[in-house]
Amino acid sequence: MEDAYARSVSEVLDFFGVDPAKGLSDSQVDHHSRMYGRNVLPEEKRTPFWKLVLKQFDDLLVKILIVAAIVSFVLALANGETGLTAFLEPFVILLILAANAAVGVITETNAEKALEELRAYQANIATVLRNGCFSILPASELVPGDIVEVTVGCKIPADLRIIEMSSNEFRVDQAILTGESCSVEKDVECTSTTNAVYQDKKNILFSGTDVVAGRGRAVVIGVGSNTAMGSIHDSMLHTDDEATPLKKKLDEFGSFLAKVIAGICVLVWVVNIGHFSDPSHGGFFKGAIHYFKIAVALAVAAIPEGLPAVVTTCLALGTKKMARLNAIVRSLPSVETLGCTTVICSDKTGTLTTNMMSVSKICVVQSADHGPMISEFNVSGTTYAPEGTVFDSNDQQLDCPAQSPCLHYLAMCSSLCNDSVLQYNPDKDSYEKIGESTEVALRVLAEKVGLPGFDSMPSALNMLSKHERASYCNHYWENQFKKVYVLEFTRDRKMMSVLCSHKQMDVMFSKGAPESIIARCTKLLCNSDGSVVPLTAASRAELESRFASFGDEALRCLALAFKTVPHGQQTISYDNENDLTFIGLVGMLDPPRKEVRDAMLACMTAGIRVIVVTGDNKSTAESICKKIGAFDNMVDFSGLSYTASEFERLPAMQQTTALQRMTLFSRVEPSHKRMLVEALQNQNEVVAMTGDGVNDAPALKKADIGIAMGSGTAVAKSASDMVLADDNFASIVAAVAEGRAIYNNTKQFIRYMISSNIGEVVCIFVAAVLGIPDTLAPVQLLWVNLVTDGLPATAIGFNKQDSDVMKAKPRKVGEAVVTGWLFFRYLVIGVYVGLATVAGFIWWFIYSDGGPKLTYSELMNFETCALRETSCSIFEDRHPSTVAMTVLVVVEMFNALNNLSENQSLLVITPRSNLWLVGSIILTMVLHMLILYVHPLAVLFSVTPLSWGEWTAVLYLSFPVIIIDEVLKFLSRNTGLRFRFRLRKMDLLPKDRRDR
């Protein structure tokens, strides 16, 4: 029943055909069960494991690698190769692909945990009236029309419409659904609000919420998926994971590279058609196969096999750094997404605020001799911890607040007129509440005021253990005064009173809404001397004015009073609640975290917009936003602050404009949060959503990066990409800075690997065009790609963060990793790497003292060696390919040093700035030495030890890569020279659309 909140009780009962005195009959239960289904959240159909595995191989680069591995294996067998050499290359390629697939499968199987944990918020049992009798049944057996009894402490088992209240007050904590900072009052009356949101439905009890006060009966109106919790489940079920900006760029790169590889392979094969019939191949067909192998080797060289592993490793290293900043990353790609976040949609309650109601202001009458003289006190502390001080209006700290008569009586009244409990939880090392948050705030105030008559009170309290300190002062007052009788809070009186006995004196303490308490007061307590004087009209007007000013600051205000009653009185009635003595006003709020204001300023400096999203009312939220600087000191909030209803009433064009300026979005329910994220994403914003409740889960899942609070619900954490262990909004700013640094380092190692692979492609292509023997064997290329490229590339991820990383605007989502001038730079470097490798190969044949010293034409026509005096065995020597491979390794190590910075010289940012890179270069060279000088490895990789002269030649050919890049960096820094290549594909990582 969609509109039960707008229908009267009789209309709802008639709709389901139920008698409120008897409940449903068994036949009605069966009928409703078939019609409406069971009261359980449906399970999602899981993707079969084999489909998950196949999905990981649905990538063009991966498919090319698989084909290359299979072709390599078939050709090796065709050539009569057996043993390890035939299997090594395809085995290594397939091993890498299997590892990447395993990571993908694990990630996806963990993705839907949030849906399972959502079921934890469903009640297990319910007290149900059927056939005229109450019984306790599993909540899953409830059907619409069932009459359910609910009482304090109950978890609501389904969506219910209240039909009867058995207590004066009925309150529910529905923060997990709406994010409201306080429990909300419920009643029986129907609601006439149009476009009502959850907060407006005062007669509806939502599944999964908790009753904190009162008792009543209600009729079930929705079960399973047709509940508020069920709609959250459906939202999460139908949310597809979006690819991160870097993932999109890498996918585009894969498609682009695949086309380039295919083109170059075909070109190399076609260029050498004339060589197919050379006698050295033993026939046209074998010659075709020979050059096909070269084309396959070219494919292996062009594809950076280690790129996925290196990207994953770098992001994983980033998560370790973030963990030290209290940001626990659950999804590796989200590390990089942080770097281009443009909007943070932050939940207010528990994220920007502490979600712990706290008294922040006290108002008392100082004296009334010459008209009312009002004193205000400010109270520090923003949590339930009994830690904080009281300051006067001049910001002077009160050493012994309890020596002030009004504060003394405020502490007594706060302790005694109170049903809550404040306790210390050693497991969480935090103070926790049981009961209403406003009452706990009064208990904490009593602890901060302390006890009278002890000059050493503050220091003495600090010597107590945390368990004793939690309610020490409250327990003191409870021991001094014996509670005799309690008048519970009622909605018509808007107050509660408690009769207490102390020695030969009986006192009634009262607290409640200021308008109710002040109206019943005839006297007031003066703070200057503790005297009680009549409450004049002037004093009453002044107090009402101060009460109104508290409201302007969005403080929740309570008034406290007392009355001396005849000794021995055992009960009190509503008639006794008059002729009260006014003590004071207290203003409380869910206070903002102290670090948030600086964090908001840092976001603005970094070009990141913050939108505060909350279920609270507009005025309360605007007050908090002013305190944290979200409105940037503006006075007029029009165009910046909207309720969900106000925003929905705007025409489509005005909604688009409003989104571009919006700073506060209040009175929202879960569907509004998800709608906000989608609308911002449609405007090409990269959205981070923070939250801690079940109500935040759909939006957390939909956002580009979902950030859950460490103290939040399991559902929110499972739906998120990142969890803030300290619940601190400020940690997000530190995480964004780290995310930007990680992306910069990711760009550097991607560029390094690409320039290295360009060198390998150039090497094979030039060798094929020149007609010289194969420069490098496929297994040697694989070694270079995996070991020598992988280690330094990973170490580049340890490059230090730039000092101004948070002063730049967020990068655009469409920004390619390598564009324009940078593409030219890395093309130049890659071409040099390839030419240096070929030069090393040719040098050994023509100039090396240990080589045959052939002429260039003899080398070019090596296939005709049998017709000349030259021995054909010289072309099977492993020295030339070893020299070429070593040149390729060493030149790439020098190139890794070039990538310490994009534009800064090695003289400015020296290798000492990243010792991990230095260590990786040393380790790589040690590994390379092993395959050269350990005989079994040398045979496996078709290499041989080099002489000192050959090592000297390697260094001469390798070092110039640093000089070339230093010149290019100099041009970048000083002349502003940029070559704007207007190519169809101007970016190495092409864009699906131009910069957003």
KESEMAR-474956 format. One record per residue (C-alpha): x, y, z. Coordinates in steps of 0.5 Angstrom, whole numbers, plus 2048, in hexadecimal, padded with zeros to 3 digits. Example, Ala and Ser with C-alpha at 12.3 -4.5 7.8 and 13.67 -1.06 7.14 Angstrom:
8197F781081B7FE80E
//
This chain:
8008008008048067FD80080C8017FE80980880180F80B7FC8138087F680F80A7F280E8107F38088157EC8058137EE80680B7F480280C7F17FD8107EB7FC80B7F07FC8057F37F58087ED7F380B7EF7F28127EC7F38197F17F781E7EE7F38247EF7EC8207F47EC81B7F47E88157F17E18147F67DB8127F27DC80B7F47E380A7FB7E280C7FB7DD8067F87E18017FC7E78038037E38038017E17FC7FF7E87FA8057EC7FD80A7E77FE80F7E58048127EA8088197E980681E7ED80281F7E97FB8267E67FA8297E87F382A7E37EE8327E27EE8367E27E88397DB7E78407DA7E98427D87E283F7DE7DF8437E27E48497DF7E28487E07DA8467E77DB84D7E97DE8507E77D784B7EB7D38507F07D18537F27CA85A7F27CD8597EB7D18567E87CB85C7EA7C78617E77CC85D7E17CC85E7E07C58657E27C58677DD7CA8637D77C68667D97BF86D7D97C386C7D27C68697CF7BF86F7D27BB8747D07C08717C97BF8717CA7B88797CB7B887A7C57BC87B7C97C387A7C57C987B7C57D087B7CC7D487D7D07CE8767CF7CB8727D07D18757D57D48727DB7D186B7D97D086B7D77D786E7DD7DA8697E17D68637DD7D88657DD7E08657E47E085E7E47DD85C7DF7E285E7E37E885B7EA7E58547E57E48557E37EB8557EA7EE84F7EC7EA84B7E67EC84C7E77F384A7EF7F38447ED7EF8427E77F48437EC7FA83F7F27F78387F07F98397EF8008357F580282F7F27FF8307EC8048327F180A82B7F58098277EF80B82B7F08128267F68138207F281281D7F081981D7E881B8167E881F8107EC81F80A7EC8248047EB8207FC7EA8217F97E581D7F27E181E7F17E68257F77E38287FE7E68288047E282780C7E382580D7E181E8137E18198137E88168147E580F80D7E28108097E98118047EB80B8017F280A7FB7F280E7FE7EF8147FD7F381B8047F481E8067F682580C7FA82680F7FD82C81680082E81C7FC82C8187F982681B7F981F8167FA81B8147F48178117F781080E7FD80E8087FF81380380481480180681B7FA80481D7FA8058247FF80882A7FF80583180480B83380481283480A81282F80D80E82981480F82781880C82181F80C81F81F80C81882680F81782880881382380A80E82381280E82981481182581881682981A81C82481982181E81482281881681F81181682280B81281F8048138207FD81081D7FB8168197FB81581180081A80E7FD81F8088048218068058207FE80B81D7FB80C81A80281381880481581380981681880E80F81B80D80B81480E80A81581680680F81680A80A81380F8058168148038118177FC81181E7FC81481D80281981D80282081880482681B80882B81580A82F80E80883080980282E8048018298017FD8238017FE81C7FF7FA8168047F78108047FB80A80A7F980680E7F38078157F08038167F57FD8107F97FE8137FC80481880280581E7FD80681C7F980081C7FF7FC8238007FE8257F97FC8227FA7F58268007F482C7FD7F682A7F77F28297FB7EC8307FF7EC8357FE7E783C7FF7E983F8047E58468047E284B8087E584E80E7E185580A7E18528047DF84E8077D985580A7D78588037D78528007D38538057CE85A8047CE8597FD7CD8557FE7C78598037C485F7FF7C585C7F87C285B7FC7BC8627FF7BB8657F87BD8617F47B88637FA7B286A7F97B486A7F27B48677F17AD86C7F77AB8727F37AD86F7EC7AA86D7F07A38747F37A38787ED7A48747E979E87A7EA79A87E7E679F8797E07A087D7DC79A8847DD79D8887D779D88A7D77A48827D67A68827D07A287C7D279E8767D779D8727D47A28777D47A78797DB7A68727DD7A78727D97AE8787DD7B08767E47AE86F7E27B28737E07B88777E77B78707EA7B786E7E67BD8747E97C18727F07BF86B7EF7C286E7EC7C88737F27C886E7F77C78697F57CD86B7F77D48697F07D786C7F37DE8677F97DD8617F67E18657F37E68697FA7E78637FE7E78607FA7ED8677FA7F18678017F18608027F38617FD7F88678017FB8638077FB85E8037FF86380280486580A80585D80B80585C80680B86180A80F85D81080D85780C81085480B80985380480885280280184E7FC7FF84E7FD7F78557FE7F48538037EE84F8087F385680A7F585780D7EE8508107EE8518147F48568187F085181B7EB84B81C7F08478227EF8418227F384181F7FA83A81D7FD83B81D80483681A80983581F80F83381B81583981781783E81981283E82181283B82081983D81B81F83581881F83681A82783181F82983582482E83382A83283783082F83383683283083783982C83D83B82A83F84282884684682E84984982A84E84D82385184D82485785282485C84C82085984782285284482A85184382B84B83F83284783F83384283983983C83A83C83883483E83183584382D83284382682F84082382A83F81C82C83C81783184381783584281B83C84882083984782783884782E83C84283383D84383B83B84084183D83E84683884584983884884383684B84283D84B83B83F84783984684C83584A84683384E84083384B83C83085083D83685583883A85183183985382E83884D83383384A83282F85082B82E85082B82D84883082784A82B82484F82582584B82982284482B81C84982581B84C81F81C84782281784282181084082780F83C82E80C83D83580E83B83A80883B84180783984380183484A7FF83584A7FB82F84880182A84C80682F84680A82F84080D83383980A83183280C83282C80883482580C83382481383082A81782D82781D83082781A83782E81783783081E83582D82183B83181B83F83881D83C83682583E83682284583C81F84484082584183D82A84783F82584C83E82585483D82B85884282C85F84882985C84E82E85A85282885684B82585384E82684C85582384D85281D85284D81B84C85281A84785581584C85081084B84F80B84684B80C84084680784384580B84984681184684081084183A81284683E81384D83B81A84E83481784C83581285183681685683081A85582C81485482F81185B82D81885E82681885C82181285C81C81285681581285981181385381181484C80C81884780E81684080E81A83A80881B83680781F83080282483380682683980C82583581082483B81281F84181382084881681B84D81581C85581B81B85981C81A86182381D86482381C86B81E82186E81C82486781882286281982585B81682485481A82584E81782784781A82784081782883981582D83481783483681083783480D83283981283383F81283A83F80A83B83E80A83784580F83B84880E84084D81584185081C84084E82383F85182884485182F84284F83384885283184685A82C84085982684485B81F84285981B84885681484985381484884B81284F84880F85084181585383F81984D84181584983E81584D83781D84D83881D84583981884483381C84982F82384483081F83E82F81D84182882584282782683B82882183982382583E81E82B83A81F82883381E82983182582482C82882283082F81F82D83581D83183C81F82E84381B83084981A82E85081582E85681582D85D80F82885F80D82686681182186A80F81A86A80B81B86380B81485F80881685980781C85480281E84F8018238497FE82884E80582885280882A84B80783284D80A83785181183584F81883885081B83984982383784982583884282583683A82983183782B83183082D82B82C82F82982583282382283982782183E82781B84482481C84A82981D84E82781784982881284982F81185182F80F84F82880B84982C80784E83280685382D80384E82A7FE84C8317FB8548327FA85482C7F784F82E7F284A8287F584382A7F783F8287FD8388267FD83582580483082080482B81E80A82481C80C82482281182082881182282E80C82383381282782E81682C82C81082D83380E82F83581583482F81583783180E83883881083C83581684183181284183680C83E83380783A83980584183D80483E84280983884480583284780882D84580382C83E80282783E7FC82A83A7F682E8367FB8298337FF82482E7FD81F82980081E8237FC8178257FB81982C7F981E8297F48198247F181482A7F081982E7EB81882D7E481E8297E082282F7DE8228327E582482B7E882A82B7E482C8327E682A8317ED82F82B7ED83582F7EB8348347F183182F7F683582F7FD82F82C80182A82680082582580681F82180882181B80382081480382480F80082180F7F98238177F982A8157FA82B8107F58278157F082C81B7F28328167F082F8157EA82E81C7E883581E7EA8388197E583381B7E08378217E083D81E7DF83F81F7E78438197EA8408187F18428167F783C8147FC83D81380483981080983880B80E83180980E82D80480B82980A80783080C80483180580182E8067FA83180C7F983880A7FC8388047F68368097F183B80E7F284280E7EE84580D7F584080B7FB84380D80284080A80884280B81084680681484080781983B8068148368008128397FA80F8357FB80983880280883F7FF80883D7FA80483A7FE7FE8408037FF8478037FB84A80680184980680984C80C80E84E80981484E80F81884781281584B81881484981C80D85081F80E85381880C84F81980585381F80485A81B80585781580185681A7FB85D81D7FC8608157FC85B8137F685E8197F28658177F38648107F28618127EB8678167E986B8107EB86780C7E78678107E186F8107E28708097E286A8087DC86F80D7D88758097DA8728027D886F8057D18768087CF8798027D18747FE7CD8758037C787D8017C787B7FA7C78777FB7C187B7FF7BD8817FA7BE87D7F57BB87A7F97B68817FC7B48847F57B487F7F27AF87F7F87AA8877F87AA8877F07A988C7EF7AE88B7E87B38867E87B98897ED7BE8857EB7C48827E47C587A7E47C787C7E17CE8817E77CF87C7EC7CD8787E97D387D7E97D887E7F17D68777F27D78757EE7DD87C7EF7E18807F57DF8797F97DE8757F77E387A7F87E987C8007E88758017E68727FF7EC8778037F08758097EC86F8097F087380B7F68758127F38748177F886D81B7F886E8227F586D8287FB86882B7F78648257F585D8287F885E82F7F585C82C7EE85582B7EC8538247EB8558217E48508207DF84D8197DE84F8197D785681B7D885A8167D48608137D88658157D286381B7CD8668207C886D8227CA86E81C7CF86C8177CA87281A7C587781A7CB8768137CD8768117C587D8147C587F8107CB87C80A7C887F80A7C188680C7C58858057C98838017C38898047BF88E8037C488C7FC7C588D7FA7BD8937FE7BD8967FA7C38947F47BF8977F67B889D7F97BC89F7F27BF89F7EF7B88A37F57B48A77F87BA8A87F47C08AF7F17C18AC7EA7C38A77EA7BD8A87E87B68A97EF7B38A47EE7AD8A37F47A889C7F77A989A7F47A289C7ED7A58987EE7AB8927F07A68927EA7A28937E57A788F7E07A48947DF79E8997DD7A389A7D67A089C7D979A8A17DD79C8A77DC7A18A47DE7A78A27D97AC89B7D87AD89C7D67B489E7DD7B68977E07B58957DB7BA89A7DE7C08967E07C689B7E67C78977EB7C28907EA7C58937EA7CC8967F17CB8907F37C888C7F17CE8907F47D38907FB7CF8897FA7CF8897F97D788E7FE7D988B8047D48848027D88878037DF88A80A7DD88380B7DA8808097E188480F7E48828147DF87B8127E287C8157E987981B7E687581D7E08798247DF87E8257E58858237E388981D7E688D8237E98878257ED88481F7EF88981A7F08898137F08898147F88828167F888080F7F788480A7F987F8047F88818067F08888067F18877FF7F58837FC7EF8887FE7EA88D7FB7EE8897F47EF8877F47E888E7F47E68907EF7EB88B7EB7E788D7EC7E18947EA7E38927E47E588F7E27DF8957E47DB89A7E07E08967DA7E28977D57DD8907D17DD88C7D87DD8917DB7D888F7D57D38877D67D58887DD7D388C7DC7CD8927E17D08997E07D289E7E47D68A17EB7D48A87ED7D48AA7F47D78AB7F77D08A37F57CE8A17F87D58A47FE7D38A17FE7CC89A7FD7D089B8037D489D8087CF8978067CB8928067D189480D7D58928127CF88B8117D188C8157D788F81B7D388981A7CE88481B7D38888207D78878247D18808237D087F8257D788282B7D687E82D7D087882B7D487A8307DA87D8367D787B8377D08748357D18758317CA86F82C7C986E8297C28668287C18658227BD85F8227B985E81B7B88588177B885A8147BE85E8197C285E8157C886280F7CA85C80D7CE8578107C98508137CC8498117CB8478187CB84B81F7CC84D8227D38468237D7
//
